Amino acid sequence: ELELNIKEITENTPWKLYLTSLYFTIYTITSVGYGDIGPKNYLETCVAIFMIIISGISWAILLGQVCGVVASLSEEESEFRATMD
């Protein structure tokens, strides 16, 4: 019974290929890494794409905030040194 429609189920449609390509591109660009565990079906691939995008945006915001704090520390030090001169 399960083997009757196996060709139709496993056929690579353009949407399946696009989704797989999008997943590969996203985890390569965000340098998440290839790892040993990957999504097994297309629902897991969609969830993984969503999570990688959210994680990448969160990481960018965090790094931006940390860089802003470090930059403002050097501005305060520059002002302090200017008043001391």
Contact map, one row per residue, 1 for C-alpha under 8 A:
1111000000000000000000000000000000000000000000000000000000000000000000000000000000000
1111110000000000000000000000000000000000000000000000000000000000000000000000000000000
1111110000000000000000000000000000000000000000000000000000000000000000000000000000000
1111110000000000000000000000000000000000000000000000000000000000000000000000000000000
0111111110000000000000000000000000000000000000000000000000000000000000000000000000000
0111111111000000000000000000000000000000000000000000000000000000000000000000000000000
0000111111100000000000000000000000000000000000000000000000000000000000000000000000000
0000111111100000000000000000000000000000000000000000000000000000000000000000000000000
0000111111100000000000000000000000000000000000000000000000000000000000000000000000000
0000011111110000000000000000000000000000000000000000000000000000000000000000000000000
0000001111111000000000000000000000000000000000000000000000000000000000000000000000000
0000000001111101100000000000000000000000000000000000000000000000000000000000000000000
0000000000111111100000000000000000000000000000000000000000000000000000000000000000000
0000000000011111110000000000000000000000000000000000000000000000000000000000000000000
0000000000001111111000000000000000000000000000000000000000000000000000000000000000000
0000000000011111111100000000000000000000010000000000000000000000000000000000000000000
0000000000011111111110000000000000000000000000000000000000000000000000000000000000000
0000000000000111111111000000000000000000000000000000000000000000000000000000000000000
0000000000000011111111100000000000000000010011000000000000000000000000000000000000000
0000000000000001111111110000000000000000000010000000000000000000000000000000000000000
0000000000000000111111111000000000000000000000000000000000000000000000000000000000000
0000000000000000011111111100000000000000000000001000000000000000000000000000000000000
0000000000000000001111111110000000000000000010011000000000000000000000000000000000000
0000000000000000000111111111000000000000000000000000000000000000000000000000000000000
0000000000000000000011111111100000000000000000000000000000000000000000000000000000000
0000000000000000000001111111110000000000000000001001100000000000000000000000000000000
0000000000000000000000111111111111000000000000001001000000000000000000000000000000000
0000000000000000000000011111111111000000000000000000000000000000000000000000000000000
0000000000000000000000001111111100000000000000000000000000000000000000000000000000000
0000000000000000000000000111111100000000000000000001000100000000000000000000000000000
0000000000000000000000000011111110000000000000000000000000000000000000000000000000000
0000000000000000000000000011111111000000000000000001000000000000000000000000000000000
0000000000000000000000000011001111100000000000000000000000000000000000000000000000000
0000000000000000000000000011000111110100000000000000000000000000000000000000000000000
0000000000000000000000000000000011111100000000000000000000000000000000000000000000000
0000000000000000000000000000000001111100000000000000000000000000000000000000000000000
0000000000000000000000000000000000111110000000000000000000000000000000000000000000000
0000000000000000000000000000000001111111000000000000000000000000000000000000000000000
0000000000000000000000000000000000001111110110010000000000000000000000000000000000000
0000000000000000000000000000000000000111110110000000000000000000000000000000000000000
0000000000000000000000000000000000000011111110000000000000000000000000000000000000000
0000000000000001001000000000000000000011111111000000000000000000000000000000000000000
0000000000000000000000000000000000000000111111100000000000000000000000000000000000000
0000000000000000000000000000000000000011111111110000000000000000000000000000000000000
0000000000000000001100100000000000000011111111111000000000000000000000000000000000000
0000000000000000001000000000000000000000011111111100000000000000000000000000000000000
0000000000000000000000000000000000000000001111111110000000000000000000000000000000000
0000000000000000000000100000000000000010000111111111000000000000000000000000000000000
0000000000000000000001100110000000000000000011111111100000000000000000000000000000000
0000000000000000000000000000000000000000000001111111110000000000000000000000000000000
0000000000000000000000000000000000000000000000111111111000000000000000000000000000000
0000000000000000000000000110010100000000000000011111111100000000000000000000000000000
0000000000000000000000000100000000000000000000001111111110000000000000000000000000000
0000000000000000000000000000000000000000000000000111111111000000000000000000000000000
0000000000000000000000000000000000000000000000000011111111100000000000000000000000000
0000000000000000000000000000010000000000000000000001111111110000000000000000000000000
0000000000000000000000000000000000000000000000000000111111111000000000000000000000000
0000000000000000000000000000000000000000000000000000011111111100000000000000000000000
0000000000000000000000000000000000000000000000000000001111111110000000000000000000000
0000000000000000000000000000000000000000000000000000000111111111000000000000000000000
0000000000000000000000000000000000000000000000000000000011111111100000000000000000000
0000000000000000000000000000000000000000000000000000000001111111110000000000000000000
0000000000000000000000000000000000000000000000000000000000111111111000000000000000000
0000000000000000000000000000000000000000000000000000000000011111111100000000000000000
0000000000000000000000000000000000000000000000000000000000001111111110000000000000000
0000000000000000000000000000000000000000000000000000000000000111111111000000000000000
0000000000000000000000000000000000000000000000000000000000000011111111100000000000000
0000000000000000000000000000000000000000000000000000000000000001111111110000000000000
0000000000000000000000000000000000000000000000000000000000000000111111111000000000000
0000000000000000000000000000000000000000000000000000000000000000011111111100000000000
0000000000000000000000000000000000000000000000000000000000000000001111111110000000000
0000000000000000000000000000000000000000000000000000000000000000000111111111000000000
0000000000000000000000000000000000000000000000000000000000000000000011111111100000000
0000000000000000000000000000000000000000000000000000000000000000000001111111110000000
0000000000000000000000000000000000000000000000000000000000000000000000111111111000000
0000000000000000000000000000000000000000000000000000000000000000000000011111111100000
0000000000000000000000000000000000000000000000000000000000000000000000001111111110000
0000000000000000000000000000000000000000000000000000000000000000000000000111111111000
0000000000000000000000000000000000000000000000000000000000000000000000000011111111100
0000000000000000000000000000000000000000000000000000000000000000000000000001111111110
0000000000000000000000000000000000000000000000000000000000000000000000000000111111111
0000000000000000000000000000000000000000000000000000000000000000000000000000011111111
0000000000000000000000000000000000000000000000000000000000000000000000000000001111111
0000000000000000000000000000000000000000000000000000000000000000000000000000000111111
0000000000000000000000000000000000000000000000000000000000000000000000000000000011111
